[in-house]
Amino acid sequence: MSNLVIWIIVVAFYAPLHFMLPVVFLFITGRESEELRRQLIRSVVRDAFLSMVVAVALAVLLVQLGWILPAMLLLMLSMAMPFLRIVRSRRLLAGEESNETQVG
């Protein structure tokens, strides 16, 4: 099999996890309004796309250099990037809510 086919298979299995896990996490743990949740989903999907593109590009480079284990670890660690957006956004929201309660 050619390298291109192998990378297509890797991305085909990697992409659903990379995109769906953060969105499911948002739905399970979120108490935001519907509009705010939509905004968070858009930003998380955008972050997931960017982190996936960068991670796959770096993984391809690492594999070409013969470093397969670091490449796979990079792919696994990059799945945490969208979760960082969720945590940061929720901390900002919590800070805004506490400011509103102090003022009101």
Residue, then its C-alpha position, 0 to 999 in steps of 0.5 A: m500500500s502506498n503512503l498516501v492510502i495509509w494516511i487517508i486511512v489514519v485520517a479517516f479514523y482520527a477525524p471523527l474522534h477529533f471532531m466528535l469528542p469535544v462536541v459530545f463533551l459540550f452537550i453532556t457538560g454544558r449548561e449554556s444557552e442554545e445560542l452560546r452553545r452554538q457559538l462554542i460548537r463553531s469555535v470548537v470545530r474550528d479549533a479541531f480542524l486547525s489542530m488536526v491539520v497541523a497535527v497530521a502535517l507534523a505527523v507525516l513529517l515525523v514519520q518521514l524522518g522515521w519517528i513513528l511513535p512521536a508522530m502517533l503521540l502527537l496525534m493523540l495529544s492534539m486531540a486535547m486542543p479543542f478541549l482547551r477552548i472549551v475550558r477557556s470559554r467556560r472560565l471566561l463565562a464563569g468570570e462574566e457571571s460572577n462579575e454580573t452578580q457582584v454588580g447586580 
